[in-house]
């Protein structure tokens, strides 16, 4: 009887070979991309999460000066004066 031989398919292997400057270059580019995404996330978080102040600009409302320090005061929509109400 004839013995059966198993045929194996040749596996394709990929090999990346980089020199030290190539590895350093990839590291610098990756660091710059991560830094950019971090700064973009901080900017987006501040612009999304900060409320619109009473004067229409971002910043938390009017600043009332007290004896010790300045504290921001946020006005509620119901507390605003209506135009032409005489007050």
C-alpha positions as CSV (number, residue, x, y, z in Angstrom):
1,X,0.0,0.0,0.0
2,X,1.1,3.4,-0.7
3,X,1.5,5.9,2.1
4,X,-0.3,9.1,1.9
5,X,1.8,12.2,2.1
6,X,0.4,15.4,3.5
7,X,0.8,18.4,1.4
8,X,1.2,21.6,3.3
9,X,0.4,25.0,1.8
10,X,3.1,27.5,2.0
11,X,2.2,30.1,4.5
12,X,2.8,33.7,3.5
13,X,4.8,35.5,6.2
14,X,5.2,39.2,6.3
15,X,8.3,40.7,7.9
16,X,8.8,44.4,8.6
17,X,12.4,45.5,8.9
18,X,13.1,49.0,10.2
19,X,16.3,50.7,11.0
20,X,16.7,52.7,14.2
21,X,16.0,56.1,12.5
22,X,12.8,54.5,11.0
23,X,11.6,53.4,14.4
24,X,12.4,56.8,15.9
25,X,10.5,58.5,13.0
26,X,7.4,56.4,13.6
27,X,7.6,57.2,17.3
28,X,7.9,61.0,16.7
29,X,5.0,60.9,14.2
30,X,2.8,58.9,16.6
31,X,3.6,61.2,19.5
32,X,2.6,64.2,17.4
33,X,-0.6,62.6,16.4
34,X,-1.5,61.6,20.0
35,X,-0.6,65.1,21.2
36,X,-2.8,66.7,18.6
37,X,-5.7,64.5,19.5
38,X,-5.3,65.2,23.2
39,X,-5.2,69.0,22.6
40,X,-8.2,68.7,20.2
41,X,-10.1,66.8,22.9
42,X,-9.4,69.4,25.5
43,X,-10.5,72.2,23.2
44,X,-13.7,70.4,22.2
45,X,-14.5,69.5,25.8
46,X,-14.2,73.1,26.9
47,X,-16.3,74.5,24.1
48,X,-19.0,71.9,24.6
49,X,-19.2,71.8,28.4
50,X,-19.0,75.6,29.2
51,X,-22.4,77.2,29.4
52,X,-23.4,80.3,27.5
53,X,-23.3,83.3,29.9
54,X,-26.0,85.9,30.4
55,X,-24.4,88.3,28.0
56,X,-24.4,85.8,25.2
57,X,-20.7,84.9,25.4
58,X,-19.1,81.8,27.0
59,X,-17.7,82.3,30.4
60,X,-20.3,81.7,33.1
61,X,-22.2,84.9,33.5
62,X,-21.6,88.2,35.3
63,X,-18.8,88.7,37.9
64,X,-20.0,90.2,41.1
65,X,-17.2,91.7,43.3
66,X,-17.3,90.9,46.9
67,X,-15.0,91.9,49.7
68,X,-12.8,88.9,49.5
69,X,-12.8,87.7,45.9
70,X,-14.7,87.8,42.6
71,X,-17.2,85.0,42.1
72,X,-19.1,84.3,38.9
73,X,-22.9,84.4,39.1
74,X,-25.0,82.5,36.6
75,X,-28.4,84.0,35.8
76,X,-31.3,81.7,35.3
77,X,-33.5,82.2,32.2
78,X,-36.5,83.1,34.3
79,X,-34.6,85.8,36.2
80,X,-33.8,87.8,33.1
81,X,-35.6,91.1,32.7
82,X,-37.9,91.3,29.7
83,X,-37.4,94.2,27.3
84,X,-39.9,97.0,27.8
85,X,-41.1,95.7,31.2
86,X,-40.3,99.1,32.8
87,X,-37.8,97.8,35.3
